[in-house]
Amino acid sequence: MIYFRPNRTVSARPPAARHRRPAAVTTARLTAESALLGLLAGALVVAPWTRPGYLLLLDWVSGPHQALTPGLYGLDPAALDALPYRLTTHVLRTLVGAGATSWLMILAYFPIAAGGVSAIAGGSRWRRYPAALFACVNPFVVERIQAGHVPFLLAVALLGPMAASALHARRRGRWFAARPAGWYALAISVGAHAAWLGLTVLVAVALLPRPRWRDLTRTLIVIASAGCVYAYAAAVVAGAILTVRVGEEDLDVYATHPGAAGLAATVATLRGFWRGAADSSPEVTLGLLPALVLVAAAAAGLTRMFRRDVTTGAPLAAVTVAGLLLGAGIAGPLGPLYRVAFDVLPLFHAMREQQKWMALAMLGYAVGVGAAAESLAVRCRPGRDPRVRAVAAMAALSLAGMYATVGTSLVWGLGGSVRVSHYPRAWYTADQIMGAGDEAVLFLPWHQYQPFTFTGGRSVATPAAAFFRRPVLSSDAAELGSVRTNSASLRMAYLDRLVAAGGGGRFGRLIAPLGIRYVALARDRESDTYAWLGRQQDLRPVLRTVELDLYRVTVTGTGRVVSARDGDVAAALAWAAGGRLGTEAVLPGASGGTVPSGASGGLLREGSTRWRVTAGAPGWVVLPEEWSASWTAGDQVTRPTVAGTVAVRAGSGAFTVRYAPWKWLRLGLAASVLSLGVLLVAGLVEHRRELYSGLRRRLRGSDRRGGGGGS
């Protein structure tokens, strides 16, 4: 006899449950939704910048002829920028134009940061959405966009998915994980600061809570494999290429700005950019109540995360505290240790601007705020004590008010304070007159940062190099208190002296060894200070407008100058003033030939790192390149001129001068790009394998449950 038992013949789970999405798919979907939320927030920020024109921020300028700088080849000691990020940006400019690239790179931060923070936070939409939104709308992001620190922000955004993948790898207990290595490599290839910031995150995840040997081993492998993306930097160090000089005084100049409320309150509310309330970086308007809500929500949420998920909460809390303490910089509790680290740790000079450490606190705050918002949402549900619901609703409104307060300084082009700029008509006219060519244009006024009429009076990095087709020489002097410049460039030091001396009477003759053919003077300000340009006998005015003056240098001073004389900058100024300086190379401790000399020419650029010198009279040849012993011409002697250029003692035959490190730099760059590509592909393979493995396990489980029913 057969007894029917309905409770046994019905499946233990409803049919719909058998087809429920796997956890990995659901997580990916929620992360994607958060990224879309970030994209929407970013669109609201950059919308005014999508109009025709060029975005000009403090350290982020664009123009119609923006191209790769000589730093790609190691030729600019102040801008060694051959990282994959620079090449990617150049490709994007080629495809969509410089104007669109300027805001697209800013827009990219928002979905990447939102998605990464959402992946760290986990949980429901009530936690993920507020966390993702905070990663987009907070004082730290506002100040960094105002400063034009776009590569740094992108690197910070990439730390989010890196941290999420590192946490995931710890939960899985693997000996190696490709995804955190790939994200870390991508971050440091965008910005050098990510090396230290990401290292802090990875170490915190490995050590907290209760590290296992496989956690430590995996982290070491991740760091080492990601470090391969800096093969280019190894080539730079091996080639002894000049870079910027950073000293102890930089810590004081770039210290975190305490603000009106004091250092502790400023740091706690994620502010403190060192420029303070300068014209190009106004402080974020954040009243007492929104500030308290921000800090309280972050603290409460991180505490909740620590209690409910210690694997995520412990490292996040540690990273947040580290970001706040280190972000306070030399004036904070860790000030003495920071100075020691600055002097002792390799490559720690990258963190001379101490407030950048607060990027770590920003990531921790975002997750904390998300967890706090989720807690408030739970307390607002029907069925709760009405008093609890009322308090939670008021707290939720306060949290929304905090978002709104910060958002007014961010959305629609930084609260409407920054619009796209339009270069004056005179700049276009000057560019048409000069055309393209290898000979450079010297741009004045002689400042690295300065306000222009067409930027609305905001100080920006001098944008001439992004505008003119010719190579541009403009000042790299930051002019910040005791730190006038960090550049090791001899050419810049030489030009500093000439400008300070008011041209020296024969300005054209003095700058000719630099390969300068034109001098452009923007008349937005200080035009009276440069009135001496009109009195130079070797400068011929070719354009005079209320916006810009353009002069042509009527003399030359490069190529086979044949003669040389012993002297320094002061001697060159004196000779030029008396009409006794010709084309001869001025070299300390060298002489020969008739002076002043009138010989020059016979020089042809064959590439960015190679010059061809035609046959001619034996003697000295002057190249308009920054001096480096790495410029070689076989066994012929090279020397630095007082102008900071390269002089070669040559015979009568033709020869080629090459920049020797470029072949190693090229190999290093190729190795960096290859390493990055391998890690990213490995990460994708790891993700697909894990996703398909989860799907297969889910399907096998469904089959077993389906086969166990009835008879």
Backbone hydrogen bonds, N-H to C=O, Kabsch-Sander energy under -0.5 kcal/mol:
donor,donor_aa,acceptor,acceptor_aa,energy
3,Y,1,M,-0.6
4,F,2,I,-0.5
5,R,3,Y,-0.5
8,R,5,R,-1.8
9,T,5,R,-2.1
10,V,6,P,-1.5
17,A,14,P,-1.3
18,R,14,P,-0.9
18,R,15,P,-0.8
19,H,15,P,-0.6
19,H,16,A,-0.9
20,R,17,A,-1.5
26,T,22,P,-2.3
27,T,23,A,-2.8
28,A,24,A,-2.3
29,R,25,V,-2.3
30,L,26,T,-2.4
31,T,27,T,-2.4
32,A,28,A,-2.4
33,E,29,R,-2.4
34,S,30,L,-2.1
35,A,31,T,-2.2
36,L,32,A,-2.2
37,L,33,E,-1.9
38,G,34,S,-2.3
39,L,35,A,-2.4
40,L,36,L,-2.2
41,A,37,L,-2.2
42,G,38,G,-2.7
43,A,39,L,-2.3
44,L,40,L,-1.8
45,V,41,A,-1.2
46,V,42,G,-2.5
47,A,43,A,-1.3
49,W,46,V,-1.4
50,T,46,V,-0.6
50,T,47,A,-1.4
51,R,48,P,-0.8
54,Y,421,S,-2.6
56,L,54,Y,-0.5
57,L,55,L,-0.5
57,L,60,W,-2.9
58,L,146,Q,-1.0
59,D,147,A,-1.5
65,H,466,A,-1.9
66,Q,63,G,-1.2
72,L,69,T,-2.1
73,Y,70,P,-1.5
74,G,71,G,-1.3
75,L,70,P,-2.1
79,A,76,D,-1.9
81,D,79,A,-1.4
85,Y,189,S,-1.1
86,R,83,L,-0.9
87,L,83,L,-1.4
88,T,84,P,-2.6
89,T,85,Y,-2.6
90,H,86,R,-2.1
91,V,87,L,-2.4
92,L,88,T,-2.4
93,R,89,T,-2.4
94,T,90,H,-2.1
95,L,91,V,-1.8
96,V,92,L,-2.8
97,G,92,L,-0.5
97,G,93,R,-1.8
101,T,97,G,-2.0
102,S,98,A,-1.8
103,W,99,G,-0.8
104,L,100,A,-2.3
105,M,101,T,-2.3
106,I,102,S,-0.6
107,L,103,W,-2.7
108,A,104,L,-2.0
109,Y,105,M,-0.6
109,Y,106,I,-1.0
110,F,106,I,-0.6
110,F,107,L,-0.8
112,I,108,A,-1.4
113,A,109,Y,-3.0
114,A,110,F,-2.5
115,G,111,P,-2.5
116,G,112,I,-2.4
117,V,113,A,-2.6
118,S,114,A,-2.1
119,A,115,G,-2.0
120,I,116,G,-1.8
121,A,117,V,-2.7
122,G,118,S,-2.4
127,R,124,S,-1.0
128,R,124,S,-2.7
129,Y,125,R,-2.4
131,A,127,R,-1.6
132,A,128,R,-3.0
133,L,129,Y,-2.7
134,F,130,P,-2.2
135,A,131,A,-1.8
136,C,132,A,-0.8
136,C,133,L,-0.6
137,V,133,L,-2.4
138,N,136,C,-0.7
142,V,138,N,-1.9
143,E,139,P,-2.4
144,R,140,F,-1.9
145,I,141,V,-2.3
146,Q,142,V,-2.3
147,A,143,E,-1.7
148,G,144,R,-0.6
148,G,145,I,-1.0
149,H,144,R,-2.4
150,V,148,G,-1.7
153,L,149,H,-2.1
154,L,150,V,-2.4
155,A,151,P,-2.3
156,V,152,F,-2.3
157,A,153,L,-2.5
158,L,154,L,-1.8
159,L,155,A,-0.8
159,L,156,V,-0.9
160,G,156,V,-0.6
160,G,157,A,-1.1
162,M,158,L,-1.5
163,A,159,L,-2.6
164,A,160,G,-2.4
165,S,161,P,-2.4
166,A,162,M,-2.2
167,L,163,A,-2.5
168,H,164,A,-2.1
169,A,165,S,-2.4
170,R,166,A,-1.9
171,R,167,L,-2.1
172,R,168,H,-2.1
173,G,169,A,-1.3
174,R,169,A,-1.3
181,A,177,A,-0.8
182,G,178,A,-2.7
183,W,179,R,-2.7
184,Y,180,P,-2.3
185,A,181,A,-2.5
186,L,182,G,-2.3
187,A,183,W,-2.3
188,I,184,Y,-2.5
189,S,185,A,-1.5
190,V,186,L,-0.7
190,V,187,A,-0.9
191,G,187,A,-2.1
194,A,191,G,-1.3
195,A,192,A,-1.6
196,W,192,A,-0.6
196,W,193,H,-0.6
197,L,193,H,-2.2
198,G,194,A,-2.7
199,L,195,A,-1.5
200,T,196,W,-2.0
201,V,197,L,-1.7
202,L,198,G,-2.7
203,V,199,L,-2.4
204,A,200,T,-2.1
205,V,201,V,-2.4
206,A,202,L,-2.0
207,L,203,V,-2.3
208,L,204,A,-2.0
216,L,212,R,-1.9
217,T,213,W,-2.7
218,R,214,R,-2.5
219,T,215,D,-2.0
220,L,216,L,-2.3
221,I,217,T,-2.3
222,V,218,R,-2.5
223,I,219,T,-2.6
224,A,220,L,-2.5
225,S,221,I,-2.8
226,A,222,V,-2.3
227,G,223,I,-1.9
228,C,224,A,-0.6
228,C,225,S,-0.8
229,V,226,A,-1.8
230,Y,227,G,-2.0
231,A,228,C,-1.3
234,A,230,Y,-1.5
235,A,231,A,-1.6
236,V,232,Y,-1.9
237,V,233,A,-2.4
238,A,234,A,-2.6
239,G,235,A,-2.0
240,A,237,V,-1.3
241,I,236,V,-1.7
245,R,486,N,-4.3
246,V,244,V,-0.5
250,D,247,G,-1.5
251,L,247,G,-0.5
251,L,248,E,-1.1
252,D,248,E,-0.7
253,V,249,E,-1.9
254,Y,250,D,-2.8
255,A,252,D,-0.9
257,H,272,G,-2.4
262,G,259,G,-1.0
266,T,262,G,-2.2
267,V,263,L,-2.9
268,A,264,A,-2.4
269,T,265,A,-1.3
270,L,267,V,-2.0
271,R,266,T,-2.5
276,G,273,F,-2.5
278,A,275,R,-0.7
281,S,278,A,-1.6
286,L,284,V,-0.7
291,A,287,G,-1.9
292,L,288,L,-2.5
293,V,289,L,-2.6
294,L,290,P,-2.5
295,V,291,A,-2.2
296,A,292,L,-2.8
297,A,293,V,-2.7
298,A,294,L,-2.1
299,A,295,V,-2.5
300,A,296,A,-2.8
301,G,297,A,-2.6
302,L,298,A,-2.4
303,T,299,A,-2.1
304,R,300,A,-2.2
305,M,301,G,-2.5
306,F,302,L,-2.5
307,R,303,T,-2.0
308,R,304,R,-2.2
309,D,305,M,-2.9
312,T,309,D,-1.0
313,G,305,M,-0.6
313,G,309,D,-3.5
314,A,310,V,-2.2
316,L,312,T,-1.7
317,A,313,G,-2.5
318,A,314,A,-2.2
319,V,315,P,-2.7
320,T,316,L,-2.4
321,V,317,A,-2.3
322,A,318,A,-2.6
323,G,319,V,-2.5
324,L,320,T,-2.1
325,L,321,V,-2.7
326,L,322,A,-2.7
327,G,323,G,-1.8
328,A,324,L,-1.3
329,G,326,L,-1.0
331,A,328,A,-0.9
332,G,329,G,-1.7
335,G,332,G,-1.8
338,Y,334,L,-2.6
339,R,335,G,-2.0
340,V,336,P,-1.9
341,A,337,L,-2.7
342,F,338,Y,-2.3
343,D,339,R,-1.4
344,V,340,V,-2.0
345,L,341,A,-2.0
348,F,345,L,-1.4
350,A,347,L,-1.4
351,M,348,F,-2.2
352,R,349,H,-1.5
354,Q,254,Y,-0.8
354,Q,352,R,-1.1
356,K,353,E,-1.5
357,W,354,Q,-1.8
358,M,355,Q,-1.8
359,A,356,K,-1.6
360,L,357,W,-1.9
361,A,357,W,-0.6
362,M,358,M,-2.3
363,L,359,A,-1.8
364,G,360,L,-2.1
365,Y,361,A,-3.3
366,A,362,M,-2.2
367,V,363,L,-1.8
368,G,364,G,-2.4
369,V,365,Y,-3.3
370,G,366,A,-2.0
371,A,367,V,-2.4
372,A,368,G,-2.4
373,A,369,V,-2.5
374,E,370,G,-2.1
375,S,371,A,-2.0
376,L,372,A,-2.2
377,A,373,A,-2.2
378,V,374,E,-2.0
379,R,375,S,-1.8
380,C,376,L,-1.1
381,R,378,V,-1.2
384,R,381,R,-1.5
389,R,385,D,-2.7
390,A,386,P,-2.3
391,V,387,R,-2.3
392,A,388,V,-2.6
393,A,389,R,-2.5
394,M,390,A,-2.2
395,A,391,V,-2.3
396,A,392,A,-2.6
397,L,393,A,-2.2
398,S,394,M,-2.1
399,L,395,A,-2.2
400,A,396,A,-2.4
401,G,397,L,-2.3
402,M,398,S,-1.8
403,Y,399,L,-1.9
404,A,400,A,-2.3
405,T,401,G,-2.4
406,V,402,M,-2.2
407,G,403,Y,-2.7
408,T,404,A,-1.6
409,S,406,V,-1.3
410,L,407,G,-1.4
411,V,407,G,-2.6
412,W,44,L,-2.8
413,G,45,V,-2.4
414,L,410,L,-2.2
415,G,411,V,-2.0
416,G,412,W,-1.3
417,S,413,G,-0.5
417,S,414,L,-1.4
418,V,413,G,-1.9
421,S,54,Y,-3.5
427,W,424,P,-0.9
428,Y,424,P,-1.1
429,T,425,R,-2.1
430,A,426,A,-2.6
431,D,427,W,-2.1
432,Q,428,Y,-2.0
433,I,429,T,-2.2
434,M,430,A,-2.4
435,G,431,D,-2.6
440,A,515,G,-2.6
441,V,471,P,-2.3
442,L,518,Y,-2.9
443,F,441,V,-0.5
443,F,473,L,-2.4
444,L,520,A,-2.8
447,H,445,P,-1.8
448,Q,477,A,-1.3
450,Q,460,V,-2.2
452,F,458,R,-0.8
455,T,452,F,-1.0
456,G,453,T,-1.6
457,G,452,F,-2.3
458,R,455,T,-0.9
460,V,450,Q,-1.8
461,A,57,L,-0.9
461,A,58,L,-1.5
462,T,448,Q,-2.7
466,A,463,P,-1.0
467,F,463,P,-0.8
467,F,464,A,-1.1
468,F,464,A,-2.5
473,L,441,V,-2.5
474,S,472,V,-0.6
478,A,476,D,-0.7
478,A,484,R,-0.5
479,E,484,R,-2.8
480,L,483,V,-2.9
481,G,479,E,-0.7
483,V,480,L,-2.6
484,R,482,S,-1.0
493,A,489,S,-1.4
494,Y,490,L,-2.1
495,L,491,R,-2.5
496,D,492,M,-2.2
497,R,493,A,-1.6
498,L,494,Y,-1.9
499,V,495,L,-2.7
500,A,496,D,-2.2
501,A,497,R,-1.5
502,G,499,V,-1.6
503,G,498,L,-2.5
504,G,501,A,-1.0
505,G,502,G,-0.5
506,R,503,G,-0.6
510,L,506,R,-1.9
511,I,507,F,-1.9
512,A,508,G,-1.1
514,L,511,I,-1.6
515,G,512,A,-2.3
516,I,511,I,-1.0
517,R,440,A,-3.1
518,Y,440,A,-1.6
519,V,551,Y,-2.4
520,A,442,L,-3.0
521,L,549,D,-2.8
522,A,444,L,-2.5
522,A,520,A,-0.5
523,R,547,E,-2.5
530,Y,526,E,-1.0
530,Y,527,S,-0.6
531,A,528,D,-1.5
533,L,530,Y,-1.8
534,G,531,A,-1.2
535,R,532,W,-1.3
536,Q,533,L,-1.4
537,Q,505,G,-0.7
539,L,536,Q,-1.2
540,R,552,R,-2.7
542,V,550,L,-2.9
543,L,550,L,-1.5
545,T,548,L,-0.9
549,D,521,L,-2.5
550,L,543,L,-2.8
551,Y,519,V,-2.7
552,R,540,R,-2.9
553,V,517,R,-3.3
554,T,538,D,-2.1
554,T,552,R,-0.6
557,G,512,A,-0.6
559,G,622,V,-2.8
560,R,601,G,-3.1
561,V,559,G,-1.6
561,V,620,W,-1.0
562,V,620,W,-2.2
563,S,561,V,-3.1
564,A,592,G,-2.7
565,R,585,A,-2.3
572,A,568,D,-2.4
573,L,569,V,-2.5
574,A,570,A,-2.0
575,W,571,A,-2.8
576,A,572,A,-2.5
577,A,573,L,-2.3
578,G,574,A,-1.6
579,G,576,A,-1.3
580,R,575,W,-3.3
581,L,575,W,-0.6
582,G,580,R,-0.5
583,T,597,S,-2.7
585,A,563,S,-2.2
587,L,565,R,-2.4
587,L,585,A,-0.8
590,A,587,L,-1.5
592,G,564,A,-1.8
601,G,558,T,-2.7
604,L,612,R,-2.5
606,E,610,R,-1.9
607,G,610,R,-1.3
610,R,607,G,-1.2
611,W,657,V,-2.5
612,R,604,L,-3.6
613,V,611,W,-0.5
613,V,655,F,-3.1
614,T,602,G,-2.3
614,T,612,R,-0.6
616,G,652,S,-2.3
619,G,650,A,-2.3
620,W,562,V,-1.4
621,V,648,V,-2.4
622,V,559,G,-2.5
623,L,621,V,-0.5
623,L,646,V,-3.2
625,E,623,L,-2.0
627,W,644,G,-2.4
631,W,628,S,-1.8
632,T,630,S,-0.7
632,T,658,R,-2.9
636,Q,633,A,-1.6
639,R,647,A,-3.1
641,T,645,T,-2.2
642,V,586,V,-2.2
644,G,641,T,-1.8
646,V,623,L,-1.6
647,A,639,R,-3.0
648,V,621,V,-2.9
649,R,637,V,-2.8
650,A,619,G,-3.3
650,A,648,V,-0.8
655,F,613,V,-2.1
657,V,611,W,-2.8
658,R,632,T,-2.7
658,R,656,T,-0.5
659,Y,609,T,-2.0
660,A,630,S,-2.4
660,A,658,R,-0.9
662,W,659,Y,-1.5
663,K,660,A,-1.1
664,W,661,P,-0.6
665,L,661,P,-3.0
666,R,662,W,-2.8
667,L,663,K,-1.7
668,G,664,W,-2.7
669,L,665,L,-2.7
670,A,666,R,-2.3
671,A,667,L,-2.5
672,S,668,G,-2.3
673,V,669,L,-2.5
674,L,670,A,-2.6
675,S,671,A,-2.7
676,L,672,S,-2.4
677,G,673,V,-2.5
678,V,674,L,-2.6
679,L,675,S,-2.2
680,L,676,L,-2.4
681,V,677,G,-2.4
682,A,678,V,-2.6
683,G,679,L,-2.3
684,L,680,L,-2.1
685,V,681,V,-2.6
686,E,682,A,-2.5
687,H,683,G,-2.3
688,R,684,L,-2.6
689,R,685,V,-2.6
690,E,686,E,-2.2
691,L,687,H,-2.5
692,Y,688,R,-2.8
693,S,689,R,-2.1
694,G,690,E,-2.0
695,L,691,L,-2.1
696,R,692,Y,-2.5
697,R,693,S,-2.3
698,R,694,G,-2.1
699,L,695,L,-2.5
700,R,696,R,-2.6
701,G,697,R,-2.2
702,S,698,R,-2.0
703,D,699,L,-2.3
704,R,700,R,-2.2
705,R,701,G,-2.1
706,G,702,S,-2.4
707,G,703,D,-2.2
708,G,704,R,-0.7
709,G,706,G,-0.9
